[in-house]
Structures are given as C-alpha cells and as structure tokens.
Amino acid sequence: MGIRLIQKLKNRNKSDKEKIYSASFIFQVKKEDAEFKQFNELINKAARANSGYLGKEKWENPEENKKAVTYYWDSLESLKTFSNHSAHQMAKQQYRQWYHGYEVIISEVLTVKSDGGI
C-alpha cells in the first residue's frame, strides 16, 4: 500500500462517520492466460472508475500458489456497485478456468497505523 493510500485511509479514519471497507479476494491460481489478464484489466478499470474506490494492495504466497487483492472502499454501496459491474460478473461466471478456489472477505477497517516507511 503506497504512502498516499495510507494517508488517505488515516485521514478518513479520524471520523467515525467516514467508514472504510475492504474486500479481500484470495485465490489459488490454476492459470493466468490472456483472457484472465484481459478480465483483470477490465475489473481494475471498473474499480478505478468507481467514485468510492480508495485503492488496492496485492499479495502473493508462492509456497501455496495463492494471490490476494484487497480493494478499499468508502462505502458498502460503492463495493456493491463494483461487485455488480458487468466485467466482474462475467469473470465470476468463468472463475473455474483460472482458479482452483477462492474466498472473499469483506471487512470494516477500524484503524490504520504506519511509520510511513512503506
């Protein structure tokens, strides 16, 4: 997560009225072909075009062949809009060709702390 995202989250987190939500998508890779990459870019564009999108982080666990993408949102409505986007829905219908399995964790971010070093 970049400094700008941390700062944005910290500033928003100062007010109980301004909640932050995260959606963590964790998956075990089967294959990442051209179609996967195309859908991935369409989904990223849909997220960035959403006015409630605050940023994202990506993680990999090569030992277990897992990846994770965590998206940050300013409201559950923004997250739902993203989830219902046509590219996201089409990719969900075809997930078995790219993933062995997946899970999604939706959370409310309670606090963000950082020394600013990352």
VOROKOL-779279 format. One record per residue (C-alpha): x, y, z. Coordinates in Angstrom, 1 decimal, always signed. Each point is the difference from the previous one (the first is absolute). Layout:
<lovexs>
[[X,Y,Z]]
...
</lovexs>
This chain:
<lovexs>
[[+0.0,+0.0,+0.0]]
[[+1.5,+3.3,-1.0]]
[[+0.5,+3.0,+2.3]]
[[-2.8,+1.9,-1.7]]
[[-2.5,-2.9,+0.7]]
[[+1.1,-0.3,+3.6]]
[[-0.4,+3.8,+0.4]]
[[-3.4,+0.0,-1.6]]
[[-1.1,-2.9,+2.2]]
[[+1.4,+1.6,+3.2]]
[[-1.7,+3.3,-0.8]]
[[-3.3,-1.6,-0.7]]
[[+0.3,-2.2,+3.1]]
[[+0.1,+3.1,+2.3]]
[[-3.8,+0.3,-0.3]]
[[-2.4,-2.7,+1.2]]
[[-2.4,+1.3,-2.7]]
[[+2.4,-0.9,-2.8]]
[[+0.4,-3.7,+0.0]]
[[+2.4,-2.0,-2.2]]
[[-0.7,-3.5,-1.3]]
[[+2.4,-2.5,-1.5]]
[[-0.8,-2.9,-2.3]]
[[+2.8,-2.6,+0.0]]
[[-0.1,-2.4,-2.9]]
[[+2.2,-3.0,+0.7]]
[[+0.5,-2.7,-2.7]]
[[+2.1,-3.0,-0.9]]
[[+1.2,+0.3,-3.6]]
[[-0.7,-2.6,-2.6]]
[[+1.1,+2.0,-3.0]]
[[+0.4,+3.6,-1.0]]
[[-0.6,+0.1,-3.8]]
[[-0.7,+3.0,-2.3]]
[[-3.7,-0.1,+0.8]]
[[+0.7,+0.1,+3.7]]
[[+2.3,+3.0,-0.5]]
[[-2.6,+1.8,-2.1]]
[[-2.8,-0.5,+2.6]]
[[+2.5,+1.0,+2.8]]
[[+0.6,+3.3,-1.8]]
[[-3.7,+0.6,-0.6]]
[[-0.7,-0.6,+3.7]]
[[+2.8,+2.4,+1.0]]
[[-1.4,+2.7,-2.3]]
[[-3.5,-0.6,+1.5]]
[[+1.4,+0.4,+3.5]]
[[+2.0,+3.2,-0.9]]
[[-3.1,+1.5,-1.7]]
[[-2.1,-0.5,+3.2]]
[[-0.1,+3.2,+2.0]]
[[+0.1,-1.9,+3.3]]
[[+3.2,-1.9,-0.9]]
[[+2.9,+1.0,+2.4]]
[[+2.8,-2.3,-1.3]]
[[+1.2,-3.6,+0.1]]
[[+2.8,-2.3,+1.1]]
[[+1.2,-3.3,-1.5]]
[[+1.8,-2.8,+1.7]]
[[+1.4,-3.4,-1.1]]
[[+0.8,-3.2,+1.9]]
[[+2.0,-2.0,-2.5]]
[[+0.4,-3.0,+2.4]]
[[-3.8,-0.6,-0.1]]
[[-0.5,+1.4,-3.5]]
[[-2.4,+2.7,+1.4]]
[[-0.5,+3.6,-0.8]]
[[-2.1,+2.7,+1.7]]
[[-1.3,+3.3,-1.1]]
[[-1.5,+2.3,+2.6]]
[[-2.1,+2.9,-1.2]]
[[-0.9,+3.0,+2.3]]
[[-3.4,+1.7,-0.3]]
[[-1.7,+3.0,+1.6]]
[[-3.4,-1.7,+0.3]]
[[-1.7,-3.4,-0.3]]
[[-2.0,+1.5,-2.8]]
[[+3.2,+0.7,-2.0]]
[[+1.2,-3.5,+0.6]]
[[-3.4,-1.4,-1.1]]
[[+0.1,+2.1,-3.2]]
[[+3.5,-1.4,-0.8]]
[[-1.2,-3.5,+0.8]]
[[-2.9,+0.3,-2.4]]
[[+2.1,+1.5,-2.9]]
[[-0.5,-2.0,-3.2]]
[[+3.7,-0.9,-0.4]]
[[+0.2,-1.2,+3.6]]
[[-3.2,-2.1,-0.4]]
[[+1.3,-1.6,-3.3]]
[[+3.3,-0.9,+1.6]]
[[-1.8,-1.5,+3.0]]
[[-1.9,-2.3,-2.3]]
[[+3.2,-1.3,-1.5]]
[[+2.2,-0.1,+3.1]]
[[+0.5,-3.8,+0.0]]
[[+2.3,+0.2,-3.1]]
[[+2.4,+2.3,+1.9]]
[[-0.3,-0.9,+3.6]]
[[+0.1,-3.3,+2.0]]
[[-2.0,+1.9,+2.6]]
[[-0.6,+3.4,+1.6]]
[[-1.4,+1.8,+3.0]]
[[-1.1,+3.6,+0.5]]
[[+0.2,+1.7,+3.4]]
[[-1.9,+3.3,+0.4]]
[[+1.1,+2.0,+3.0]]
[[-0.4,+3.4,+1.6]]
[[+3.4,+1.7,+0.6]]
[[+0.1,+1.1,+3.6]]
[[+3.4,+1.7,+0.0]]
[[+3.1,+0.5,-2.1]]
[[+3.4,+0.5,+1.5]]
[[+3.3,+0.5,-1.8]]
[[+3.5,+1.2,+0.7]]
[[+0.0,+1.4,-3.6]]
[[+2.9,-2.2,-1.0]]
[[-2.0,-2.0,-2.6]]
</lovexs>
